[in-house]
């Protein structure tokens, strides 16, 4: 599924559902609803199992943009608002269409969760057999897997993406008996794996690939850690060992407990919350106009709210905007109502005497 042709059935189906004949019967608000409905149902199977190539994502976005702003597959069109803004959540000043690649990555990460929680499932047994996975909570040896969907699912963790950061930042391991958690490689006693917290001790350790259960024993109900080193630690390394032992005393295994993953502190995973968190990270440095984000209150018809959203962004096709785009001459830019001022969004909706008279009548009722 790494080639464009493999995704052709999805693209063809999308073209059929976003046909130009439907666009002619819908307002832009109606088109927006259809775009969201198509995305939430059409490609869920593909997105939940296969990594979408960027070329495919660009083609799907091209079809969405054309349907929203033009509706015709032949005519040239000019997008009123950048697609990066359209994709943002409504609280961030967008239309809430969502980012395809972020959603795809979030659905792939769901397999990481299922790998940890669905013990004994047939698909997991097949993965263990083919890819020789260890019996641990999270997949290891990411680069060593055979080609196929499972390798792409594992490699999602290597991507420097908001989704990967959101997933691991909100994921925690609750250690039970330690039989499915790697001591040095998993995130369990610190925000990072212990091999990153104590790199010198990791290089010195003779137990680099061991699970927690093999790093000590129970003496009654009390756990005793047994750390084995390749050589005698130096004085500096002894200091790090004391720091490590202090940390380990606060995270002892539980004799009859099961190792467990927690998502946002809960034992259940939600793809939607991962998408939300990933979008928050990706938009963390984006300035948001608080006024634009307050449009969607369901107190007016959707097409009216859509028009107000365009107006607040300064993207209404007024004569002044068409002049700047080179689509109208300078001798015909006066307001279509009063014919005395240049037709801008602010003038047309508020400042024009006719518009102001209408607002005054509405306020008086």
Buried (B, 14 or more C-beta within 10 A) or exposed (E): BEEEEEBEEBBEEBBEBBEBEBBEEBBBBBBBEBBBEBBEEBBEEBBBBBBBBEEBBEBBBEBBBBBBBBBEEEEEEEEBBEBEBBBBBBBBBBBBBBBBBBBBBBBBBBBBBEBBBEEEEEEBEEBEEEBEBBEBBBBBEEEEBEEEBBBBBBBBBEBEBBBBBBBBEBBBBBBBBBBBBBBBBBBBBEEEBBBEBBEEBBEBBEBBEBBBBEBBEBEEEEBEBEBEEEEEBEEEBEEBBEEBEEBBEEBBBBEEEEBBBBBBEEEEBBBEBBBBBBBBBBBEEEEBEEEBBEBBEEEEEBBEBBBBBBBBBBBBBBBBBBBEEEEBEEEEBBBEBBEEBBBBBEBBBEBBEEBEEEEEEEEEE
